[in-house]
């Protein structure tokens, strides 16, 4: 029911030319309807009103699975937007679902939203559940799960588990994959805004990939220039 409503709303706003441009930008990993973000937000409000899905007390599992299985990327974005809006729906029992969302239809746009805006808030303040998830993901064969392990604390600031952050980074520092090296640098750059001394010392003492170092030092270098 909810899936049919979303498909009806989105499909009526398809833009073939825009879809081609969006598919090219995403290296043709996905099909697109050609709905840009501002318009998608407006259409999602219509979907929420017509479906009443935001009034659900529990996670609408059927909708999430059905929408995630659709080929066009905008439907995946709709699922992510819904999960961001309703964090209270997520329970420990949904961890396998979140893992599946990371692994399927995987690319940086969906994985980064899941890692920092959905899974991060979900795991925050739950050390036992965090350990259960991250211990598995940090050494997983799936690169996107490892990226999630690195990035899930991206918005934790002073609540960052520094020991865990550095542990996950050290386990992945020799990885040649661009998305892992970039994630390491990004995580360090964000944490340097909270604890610059620690991050600087970590980067100087550990042998990280040049890309990770370059990304990790960006904020620290800007601060140095501004003070100079």
Backbone bond lengths (Angstrom), bond angles and torsions (degrees), N, CA, C in turn:
res aa  C-N    CA-C-N  psi(-1)  N-CA   C-N-CA  omega(-1)  CA-C   N-CA-C  phi
1 X - - - 1.463 - - 1.531 111.23 -
2 X 1.324 116.84 -57.24 1.472 120.38 -179.62 1.519 111.08 -63.22
3 X 1.324 116.09 -39.62 1.462 119.99 179.78 1.519 110.41 -63.30
4 X 1.318 117.30 -42.74 1.468 121.52 179.07 1.527 111.12 -61.07
5 X 1.308 116.32 -39.65 1.470 120.36 179.38 1.526 110.33 -64.49
6 X 1.325 116.46 -45.19 1.465 120.19 179.98 1.523 111.07 -63.29
7 X 1.321 116.89 -44.47 1.465 120.98 179.28 1.526 110.29 -61.36
8 X 1.306 117.14 -41.09 1.463 121.18 179.19 1.527 110.93 -61.60
9 X 1.317 116.88 -45.04 1.472 121.23 -178.57 1.525 111.24 -68.84
10 X 1.314 116.68 -47.81 1.463 120.34 -176.96 1.533 112.12 -68.59
11 X 1.329 116.90 -44.43 1.471 120.09 -174.57 1.527 112.12 -64.33
12 X 1.318 117.04 -28.43 1.468 120.72 178.46 1.526 112.01 -74.24
13 X 1.312 117.24 -8.58 1.469 121.68 -178.94 1.525 111.89 -117.61
14 X 1.304 115.88 23.74 1.465 121.54 178.55 1.530 110.19 -65.58
15 X 1.332 115.05 139.42 1.467 121.95 176.40 1.526 106.76 -130.07
16 X 1.316 116.18 102.60 1.466 121.36 -172.72 1.523 111.99 -61.43
17 X 1.315 117.47 -44.17 1.470 120.44 -178.94 1.526 111.03 -64.89
18 X 1.315 115.99 -44.23 1.465 119.64 178.35 1.520 110.83 -64.80
19 X 1.317 116.51 -35.44 1.467 120.75 179.05 1.524 110.80 -61.04
20 X 1.316 116.76 -41.69 1.468 120.53 179.38 1.524 110.78 -61.77
21 X 1.322 116.30 -41.74 1.463 120.94 178.93 1.527 111.28 -64.40
22 X 1.315 116.75 -42.09 1.462 121.51 -179.23 1.529 111.13 -68.81
23 X 1.317 116.22 -38.30 1.464 120.29 178.10 1.527 110.83 -65.52
24 X 1.311 116.42 -38.24 1.462 120.46 177.86 1.521 110.67 -65.03
25 X 1.328 117.06 -43.50 1.468 121.55 179.38 1.522 111.25 -60.47
26 X 1.327 116.42 -36.53 1.463 121.06 -179.55 1.527 111.96 -93.10
27 X 1.331 115.46 21.12 1.468 122.72 174.87 1.527 112.80 56.56
28 X 1.304 115.93 30.42 1.469 122.72 175.79 1.525 113.12 59.85
29 X 1.314 116.27 28.94 1.465 119.93 174.71 1.532 111.15 -75.33
30 X 1.340 116.45 -23.94 1.460 120.43 -175.61 1.520 110.78 -141.20
31 X 1.324 114.72 156.26 1.459 120.85 169.14 1.529 108.09 -83.52
32 X 1.312 115.90 152.42 1.465 121.22 178.83 1.525 110.07 -131.18
33 X 1.303 115.36 154.17 1.457 121.47 172.37 1.525 110.68 -86.69
34 X 1.327 115.63 -20.77 1.459 120.32 -178.67 1.516 113.25 90.53
35 X 1.335 115.95 28.95 1.467 120.91 179.70 1.527 108.89 -100.80
36 X 1.322 116.97 114.70 1.459 120.93 -179.78 1.530 110.92 -72.58
37 X 1.328 114.89 161.87 1.466 120.63 -174.77 1.531 114.10 -54.83
38 X 1.333 120.74 -48.83 1.475 119.36 -179.31 1.528 112.58 -58.86
39 X 1.321 116.26 -42.97 1.461 119.50 179.35 1.526 110.83 -68.94
40 X 1.323 116.07 -37.55 1.469 119.54 179.85 1.531 110.50 -61.44
41 X 1.314 117.21 -38.82 1.466 120.42 178.71 1.529 111.35 -62.83
42 X 1.321 115.86 -39.80 1.469 120.27 178.15 1.526 110.25 -65.45
43 X 1.332 115.60 -44.15 1.464 120.15 -179.42 1.524 111.51 -66.68
44 X 1.325 116.46 -34.00 1.465 119.24 178.20 1.524 111.30 -65.95
45 X 1.321 116.73 -35.12 1.467 119.32 176.63 1.533 110.45 -62.94
46 X 1.337 115.71 -38.69 1.469 119.78 175.76 1.528 110.36 -63.37
47 X 1.320 114.98 -41.65 1.466 119.97 179.08 1.522 111.18 -62.51
48 X 1.322 116.59 -44.17 1.466 120.13 179.41 1.531 110.71 -61.04
49 X 1.326 115.65 -41.43 1.467 119.72 -178.87 1.529 111.46 -66.89
50 X 1.323 116.35 -45.64 1.467 120.28 -176.46 1.522 112.78 -71.78
51 X 1.309 116.56 -37.51 1.469 120.31 -174.64 1.526 112.98 -88.10
52 X 1.339 115.93 -28.43 1.463 119.73 -175.33 1.515 113.15 69.25
53 X 1.319 116.42 19.28 1.463 120.88 -173.18 1.528 112.90 -64.76
54 X 1.327 117.07 -29.54 1.465 119.68 -179.33 1.525 112.48 -68.76
55 X 1.317 116.28 -15.06 1.465 120.58 179.65 1.526 112.46 -85.17
56 X 1.334 115.80 -7.54 1.466 119.47 179.84 1.529 109.67 -63.57
57 X 1.318 116.19 141.34 1.466 120.34 178.69 1.524 111.90 -88.11
58 X 1.331 116.30 -22.30 1.463 121.21 -179.63 1.519 110.53 -120.47
59 X 1.305 115.45 162.35 1.462 121.86 179.85 1.532 110.24 -57.63
60 X 1.342 118.49 124.50 1.469 121.28 178.18 1.527 110.44 -78.51
61 X 1.303 114.65 77.39 1.461 122.01 -170.43 1.524 112.67 -60.31
62 X 1.321 116.35 -42.79 1.469 119.69 -178.51 1.518 110.91 -61.14
63 X 1.319 116.76 -45.75 1.465 120.07 179.16 1.521 110.90 -61.08
64 X 1.316 116.99 -46.35 1.462 120.90 -177.67 1.525 110.94 -59.18
65 X 1.308 116.47 -45.42 1.468 119.99 -179.34 1.526 111.56 -67.64
66 X 1.328 116.65 -41.10 1.466 120.00 -179.16 1.523 111.35 -67.61
67 X 1.322 117.25 -45.55 1.465 120.64 -178.69 1.524 111.15 -66.95
68 X 1.333 116.45 -37.59 1.465 120.46 179.95 1.526 111.51 -68.30
69 X 1.325 116.39 -23.98 1.467 120.92 -179.14 1.527 112.67 -83.81
70 X 1.320 117.39 -11.34 1.462 120.71 178.69 1.528 109.89 -72.21
71 X 1.328 117.93 149.12 1.473 120.07 -173.40 1.525 115.39 -74.25
72 X 1.329 117.95 -31.83 1.463 119.30 -174.45 1.528 111.45 -77.64
73 X 1.322 114.34 137.09 1.463 121.03 -172.57 1.522 112.57 -63.53
74 X 1.306 119.00 -30.81 1.467 120.98 -178.32 1.528 112.36 -59.35
75 X 1.330 116.89 -30.16 1.470 119.54 178.39 1.528 110.75 -69.81
76 X 1.321 116.01 -34.97 1.467 119.75 176.87 1.530 109.45 -66.77
77 X 1.328 115.75 -41.52 1.466 119.47 177.36 1.532 110.96 -61.61
78 X 1.323 116.38 -35.30 1.467 120.32 179.22 1.526 110.93 -63.69
79 X 1.324 116.42 -40.27 1.469 120.93 177.22 1.523 110.17 -62.69
80 X 1.323 116.20 -45.76 1.462 120.27 -179.16 1.531 110.87 -62.91
81 X 1.318 116.80 -43.30 1.469 120.50 178.93 1.520 111.08 -59.88
82 X 1.321 115.93 -39.94 1.463 120.63 -179.96 1.524 111.23 -65.37
83 X 1.327 116.86 -43.18 1.466 120.83 -179.53 1.530 111.64 -67.77
84 X 1.327 116.58 -33.52 1.467 120.02 176.35 1.533 109.95 -66.81
85 X 1.322 116.55 -37.97 1.474 121.02 -178.08 1.521 112.97 -73.87
86 X 1.326 116.94 -26.77 1.460 120.00 -175.76 1.539 111.37 -126.83
87 X 1.332 117.50 65.02 1.471 120.16 -179.68 1.523 112.76 -62.26
88 X 1.333 116.91 -25.64 1.467 120.51 -177.66 1.529 112.77 -67.38
89 X 1.314 116.95 -14.52 1.464 119.89 178.34 1.528 112.58 -69.64
90 X 1.313 116.37 -28.31 1.462 120.37 -170.94 1.521 112.22 -79.51
91 X 1.314 114.95 131.84 1.463 123.14 177.96 1.525 108.65 -126.69
92 X 1.324 116.18 169.01 1.463 120.30 -179.28 1.524 111.31 -55.12
93 X 1.304 116.86 -34.69 1.466 120.80 -178.20 1.526 112.82 -65.35
94 X 1.344 116.59 -14.35 1.461 120.53 -178.68 1.528 112.75 -92.00
95 X 1.312 117.56 1.59 1.465 120.34 -179.61 1.531 112.14 -57.58
96 X 1.339 119.59 -43.71 1.471 119.46 176.59 1.530 112.59 -60.36
97 X 1.327 116.83 -35.86 1.463 120.01 177.27 1.521 110.64 -64.12
98 X 1.321 117.18 -45.90 1.460 121.07 179.28 1.519 110.65 -60.88
99 X 1.307 116.18 -39.76 1.464 120.55 178.03 1.526 110.34 -63.04
100 X 1.317 116.07 -40.16 1.464 120.22 179.22 1.523 111.02 -66.65
101 X 1.324 117.40 -37.26 1.464 120.77 177.45 1.524 111.01 -65.02
102 X 1.325 116.53 -34.79 1.464 120.14 177.15 1.522 110.44 -65.59
103 X 1.315 116.42 -43.15 1.465 121.47 -171.75 1.523 114.01 -80.67
104 X 1.325 117.80 -27.02 1.465 119.96 -177.31 1.522 110.15 -103.08
105 X 1.316 115.38 146.61 1.474 121.16 -174.29 1.527 110.08 52.74
106 X 1.315 116.11 38.69 1.465 121.17 -170.13 1.525 112.62 -81.89
107 X 1.307 114.55 128.35 1.465 123.17 169.31 1.513 106.58 -159.58
108 X 1.318 117.72 170.92 1.461 120.02 -171.53 1.532 113.23 -58.85
109 X 1.335 117.11 -33.91 1.465 119.02 -175.05 1.526 112.28 -66.18
110 X 1.323 116.71 -46.32 1.470 119.37 179.99 1.521 111.79 -75.30
111 X 1.320 116.57 -41.41 1.467 120.25 -177.34 1.524 111.35 -64.63
112 X 1.316 117.59 -41.41 1.466 119.95 -178.55 1.527 111.65 -68.35
113 X 1.323 116.64 -36.01 1.467 119.74 175.43 1.520 110.35 -65.86
114 X 1.318 116.47 -44.98 1.463 120.38 177.62 1.523 110.77 -60.33
115 X 1.339 116.46 -46.64 1.464 120.81 -174.57 1.521 112.39 -63.76
116 X 1.322 117.09 -52.21 1.467 119.98 -170.70 1.524 114.79 -93.87
117 X 1.334 117.68 -26.58 1.467 120.11 -175.08 1.526 114.62 -107.15
118 X 1.320 117.31 -13.74 1.464 120.13 -178.27 1.525 110.99 -122.63
119 X 1.317 116.92 -59.09 1.468 120.35 -177.28 1.523 111.30 -71.58
120 X 1.326 117.48 -40.28 1.463 120.20 177.97 1.519 112.44 -55.95
121 X 1.337 117.86 -56.12 1.469 119.43 177.23 1.528 112.99 -60.35
122 X 1.328 116.99 -35.36 1.463 121.23 -179.79 1.529 111.33 -64.63
123 X 1.335 117.72 -40.76 1.466 121.55 -176.66 1.526 113.29 -84.25
124 X 1.308 117.16 -19.65 1.467 120.25 -175.96 1.535 111.20 -59.73
125 X 1.317 115.62 131.18 1.456 120.89 -179.41 1.514 113.86 79.39
126 X 1.347 116.22 8.60 1.470 120.80 178.74 1.533 108.59 -124.43
127 X 1.322 118.47 75.30 1.468 121.08 -173.89 1.524 114.41 -60.45
128 X 1.312 117.32 -37.17 1.472 119.92 -179.01 1.526 110.40 -68.03
129 X 1.319 116.35 -45.41 1.461 120.70 179.27 1.525 111.03 -67.45
130 X 1.334 116.36 -38.15 1.463 120.67 177.13 1.518 110.49 -60.17
131 X 1.322 116.17 -46.41 1.463 120.33 179.61 1.525 110.69 -61.10
132 X 1.313 116.22 -42.34 1.465 121.16 179.69 1.527 111.15 -59.73
133 X 1.319 116.25 -45.18 1.463 120.84 -177.61 1.523 112.06 -74.66
134 X 1.321 116.30 -52.24 1.464 120.72 -172.40 1.525 112.01 -69.90
135 X 1.314 117.72 -34.72 1.463 119.78 177.26 1.522 111.15 -59.11
136 X 1.307 116.54 -33.56 1.466 121.37 178.17 1.521 111.17 -78.99
137 X 1.322 116.34 -45.38 1.454 120.76 -172.91 1.522 113.59 -73.30
138 X 1.311 117.87 -32.90 1.471 120.52 -171.07 1.522 113.22 -65.57
139 X 1.329 117.70 -20.20 1.469 120.83 179.58 1.530 110.97 -125.13
140 X 1.310 116.59 17.72 1.464 121.12 -176.17 1.528 111.31 -71.64
141 X 1.328 115.85 150.84 1.463 120.34 176.99 1.527 111.61 -64.36
142 X 1.323 115.95 -27.66 1.454 119.95 -179.58 1.525 110.20 -78.09
143 X 1.315 115.82 117.65 1.460 121.23 -175.84 1.527 112.92 -61.21
144 X 1.326 117.20 -33.89 1.461 120.65 -177.26 1.522 111.83 -71.28
145 X 1.316 117.47 -31.36 1.464 119.90 174.58 1.522 110.23 -68.11
146 X 1.325 116.60 -38.14 1.470 119.59 177.13 1.530 110.70 -66.98
147 X 1.310 117.14 -38.84 1.468 120.22 176.79 1.529 109.84 -62.22
148 X 1.321 116.61 -39.34 1.463 120.63 178.03 1.522 111.41 -64.46
149 X 1.325 116.88 -40.64 1.468 120.63 177.63 1.525 110.71 -60.36
150 X 1.322 116.63 -36.44 1.462 121.50 179.87 1.528 111.46 -73.36
151 X 1.326 116.69 -39.55 1.469 121.08 -169.86 1.524 115.55 -96.73
152 X 1.314 118.96 -7.88 1.468 118.25 -171.72 1.536 112.98 -63.85
153 X 1.348 117.61 -22.63 1.470 120.37 178.73 1.530 112.94 -94.12
154 X 1.305 116.92 12.66 1.462 121.59 -171.65 1.529 113.29 -52.48
155 X 1.321 117.82 -34.82 1.467 121.32 -176.22 1.526 112.93 -108.83
156 X 1.318 116.99 17.24 1.465 120.43 -177.06 1.527 113.34 -78.14
157 X 1.338 117.28 -24.39 1.468 122.15 179.87 1.535 111.47 52.15
158 X 1.329 117.49 -120.97 1.471 120.47 -176.00 1.530 112.51 -69.51
159 X 1.312 117.08 -10.35 1.465 120.71 178.71 1.532 112.17 -93.78
160 X 1.322 116.44 5.45 1.466 120.89 179.96 1.521 111.09 -62.33
161 X 1.311 115.91 134.16 1.461 121.77 171.26 1.524 106.26 -83.10
162 X 1.324 115.39 93.29 1.459 121.09 -173.77 1.524 111.88 -60.56
163 X 1.299 116.24 -42.34 1.462 120.09 -179.38 1.529 110.82 -59.44
164 X 1.316 116.47 -43.81 1.462 120.76 179.29 1.521 111.00 -66.92
165 X 1.320 117.12 -43.48 1.463 121.35 179.37 1.521 110.75 -56.74
166 X 1.323 116.70 -51.28 1.459 120.48 -177.54 1.529 111.62 -67.69
167 X 1.318 116.41 -34.71 1.462 119.83 178.69 1.528 110.78 -62.72
168 X 1.327 116.35 -47.18 1.466 120.66 -179.71 1.526 110.54 -63.68
169 X 1.320 116.56 -40.25 1.465 120.65 179.01 1.523 110.84 -62.96
170 X 1.317 117.19 -46.21 1.463 120.48 -178.21 1.522 111.94 -63.69
171 X 1.310 116.86 -32.13 1.463 120.37 178.21 1.526 112.11 -71.09
172 X 1.329 116.66 -18.24 1.467 120.49 -175.49 1.527 113.80 -120.09
173 X 1.318 117.71 6.28 1.469 120.01 -172.16 1.526 113.72 -68.04
174 X 1.339 118.66 -23.58 1.466 120.53 -179.71 1.525 112.16 -90.60
175 X 1.312 116.43 0.42 1.465 121.54 179.81 1.525 110.25 -64.40
176 X 1.324 116.24 130.77 1.466 121.14 -178.86 1.529 112.27 -83.86
177 X 1.310 117.16 -15.47 1.465 121.78 -176.94 1.535 111.60 -62.96
178 X 1.329 115.64 127.68 1.462 122.11 -179.09 1.524 112.05 -53.61
179 X 1.326 117.11 -45.65 1.457 120.52 -174.48 1.526 112.78 -67.36
180 X 1.312 117.17 -23.91 1.466 120.16 175.85 1.528 109.97 -80.80
181 X 1.324 116.93 -46.50 1.466 120.35 178.20 1.531 111.20 -59.13
182 X 1.320 115.75 -42.00 1.464 120.81 179.96 1.527 110.63 -66.15
183 X 1.337 116.52 -40.98 1.468 120.49 179.91 1.521 111.19 -62.97
184 X 1.319 116.78 -40.97 1.465 120.76 178.40 1.529 110.09 -59.90
185 X 1.322 116.11 -46.99 1.459 120.00 179.04 1.515 112.68 -63.41
186 X 1.312 115.76 -40.51 1.468 120.91 -179.65 1.524 110.62 -64.50
187 X 1.334 116.58 -45.66 1.470 120.75 179.71 1.527 111.06 -61.64
188 X 1.326 116.57 -41.79 1.463 120.53 179.15 1.526 111.20 -67.73
189 X 1.321 116.40 -40.59 1.469 119.85 179.45 1.526 110.95 -61.02
190 X 1.327 116.61 -44.51 1.465 119.62 179.90 1.529 111.30 -65.76
191 X 1.319 116.27 -41.98 1.467 118.79 -179.13 1.526 111.32 -70.22
192 X 1.328 117.34 -26.53 1.470 120.25 178.77 1.526 111.55 -65.24
193 X 1.327 117.46 -20.47 1.462 120.76 176.82 1.526 111.07 -72.29
194 X 1.334 115.77 -20.21 1.463 122.01 179.23 1.519 111.70 -101.01
195 X 1.333 116.24 -42.88 1.465 121.02 -176.71 1.525 109.79 -136.14
196 X 1.331 117.76 73.78 1.464 121.36 -175.86 1.520 113.71 -62.47
197 X 1.319 117.56 -36.51 1.472 120.72 -178.47 1.521 110.39 -63.38
198 X 1.309 116.46 -45.37 1.459 121.21 -179.41 1.522 111.49 -63.87
199 X 1.319 116.84 -45.92 1.465 120.57 -178.22 1.519 110.83 -64.93
200 X 1.317 117.47 -42.86 1.467 121.12 179.12 1.524 110.14 -60.86
201 X 1.313 116.86 -44.06 1.463 120.85 179.74 1.525 110.86 -65.46
202 X 1.313 116.87 -39.50 1.461 121.16 -180.00 1.524 110.68 -64.27
203 X 1.320 116.77 -47.10 1.463 120.60 -179.21 1.523 111.00 -63.50
204 X 1.321 116.69 -38.90 1.466 120.31 -178.83 1.522 112.75 -72.25
205 X 1.318 117.17 -27.91 1.468 120.17 -175.53 1.523 113.81 -93.79
206 X 1.327 117.10 -17.99 1.461 120.52 -177.19 1.525 110.73 -112.92
207 X 1.308 115.56 147.62 1.460 121.07 -178.73 1.528 109.15 -89.12
208 X 1.310 115.59 94.09 1.454 121.35 -179.78 1.523 110.43 -101.91
209 X 1.320 115.92 161.63 1.462 120.75 177.30 1.526 109.53 -62.85
210 X 1.338 117.74 145.08 1.469 120.58 -179.45 1.529 113.26 -52.19
211 X 1.334 117.27 -40.06 1.464 120.06 178.82 1.524 110.86 -62.64
212 X 1.324 117.23 -42.35 1.466 121.34 179.21 1.524 110.94 -63.47
213 X 1.325 116.37 -41.48 1.467 121.15 179.31 1.525 110.32 -65.00
214 X 1.318 115.43 -47.08 1.469 120.40 -178.69 1.530 110.96 -59.44
215 X 1.318 116.29 -46.69 1.464 120.41 179.65 1.531 111.24 -68.11
216 X 1.323 115.84 -41.11 1.456 120.56 -177.22 1.517 114.12 -65.27
217 X 1.326 116.74 -28.22 1.465 121.15 -176.74 1.526 114.12 -92.97
218 X 1.320 117.61 -4.91 1.468 120.42 -173.37 1.522 113.18 -54.60
219 X 1.315 117.62 -48.75 1.466 120.49 -178.17 1.524 110.71 -68.35
220 X 1.320 116.49 -39.66 1.465 120.39 -179.65 1.519 110.95 -63.77
221 X 1.326 116.72 -38.79 1.461 120.27 179.15 1.524 110.96 -68.56
222 X 1.324 116.62 -39.06 1.466 119.62 177.87 1.523 110.99 -63.40
223 X 1.336 115.53 -40.05 1.461 120.07 179.06 1.522 110.70 -63.65
224 X 1.339 115.75 -40.08 1.467 120.65 179.64 1.518 110.84 -64.20
225 X 1.352 116.02 -43.47 1.463 121.15 179.30 1.527 110.31 -63.67
226 X 1.320 117.04 -43.85 1.467 121.20 -178.97 1.526 111.87 -63.49
227 X 1.343 115.72 -38.57 1.463 119.71 179.76 1.517 111.16 -72.93
228 X 1.347 115.00 -30.12 1.457 119.30 -179.82 1.514 111.99 -71.75
